[in-house]
Amino acid sequence: MKIELTLLIGIAFAFIILLAILIDLCATKKIVNVTKKIHLERKTCDVCASVFFFSIPSKFWRCSLCGSMNKEK
């Protein structure tokens, strides 16, 4: 049975690509299982009474609905 050189090279590349995908899946599996703790703060606008949730705490924030500046109480 004769195997052409291009067929042999194609099979080798396909095997290398599949091997790289399997290694990548095994490596990223550990990263994906990391749990993230996100703390959301509920803030109400003093002018229009809209409710917003922020993940990064700040002393001053701007209402996206009416545009007024608000200060944390």
C-alpha positions as MATLAB code, in Angstrom:
seq = 'MKIELTLLIGIAFAFIILLAILIDLCATKKIVNVTKKIHLERKTCDVCASVFFFSIPSKFWRCSLCGSMNKEK';
ca = [
       0.000    0.000    0.000;
       1.393    3.329   -1.079;
       0.800    6.485    0.947;
       1.380    9.776   -0.758;
       3.570   12.357    0.935;
       0.836   15.028    0.961;
      -1.634   12.622    2.588;
       0.923   11.754    5.261;
       1.609   15.446    5.939;
      -2.154   16.167    6.103;
      -2.750   13.366    8.598;
       0.188   14.563   10.708;
      -1.114   18.149   10.770;
      -4.631   16.992   11.647;
      -3.249   14.906   14.522;
      -1.174   17.846   15.800;
      -4.180   20.193   15.648;
      -6.405   17.725   17.517;
      -3.707   17.216   20.129;
      -3.341   21.000   20.588;
      -7.122   21.383   21.027;
      -7.222   18.635   23.659;
      -4.304   20.150   25.572;
      -5.962   23.586   25.447;
      -9.249   22.167   26.743;
      -7.491   20.460   29.633;
      -5.535   23.621   30.495;
      -8.530   25.989   30.439;
     -10.752   23.640   32.403;
      -8.999   24.703   35.613;
      -9.471   28.407   34.831;
     -13.168   28.141   34.020;
     -14.041   26.568   37.383;
     -12.870   29.637   39.334;
     -15.784   31.278   41.120;
     -16.060   35.038   40.992;
     -17.575   37.020   43.820;
     -19.292   40.141   42.533;
     -20.807   42.508   45.059;
     -23.479   44.798   43.627;
     -24.583   47.951   45.417;
     -28.088   49.306   44.932;
     -28.258   53.091   44.594;
     -31.268   55.339   44.012;
     -31.080   58.656   42.198;
     -32.073   61.612   44.414;
     -33.705   63.504   41.537;
     -35.626   60.968   39.431;
     -35.716   58.004   41.891;
     -34.266   55.566   39.357;
     -32.602   52.477   40.803;
     -29.130   51.415   39.644;
     -26.757   48.607   40.580;
     -23.010   49.255   40.669;
     -20.247   46.695   41.046;
     -17.504   49.228   41.768;
     -18.237   51.345   44.842;
     -17.714   55.087   44.408;
     -18.547   58.175   46.443;
     -20.051   60.123   43.535;
     -21.998   58.710   40.601;
     -24.004   60.108   37.703;
     -27.541   58.991   36.925;
     -27.728   57.708   33.372;
     -31.413   58.597   33.067;
     -31.530   62.255   34.170;
     -27.782   63.066   34.243;
     -27.670   64.439   37.795;
     -24.664   63.919   40.048;
     -25.419   61.975   43.214;
     -23.412   61.456   46.370;
     -23.380   58.286   48.412;
     -25.362   58.685   51.613;
];
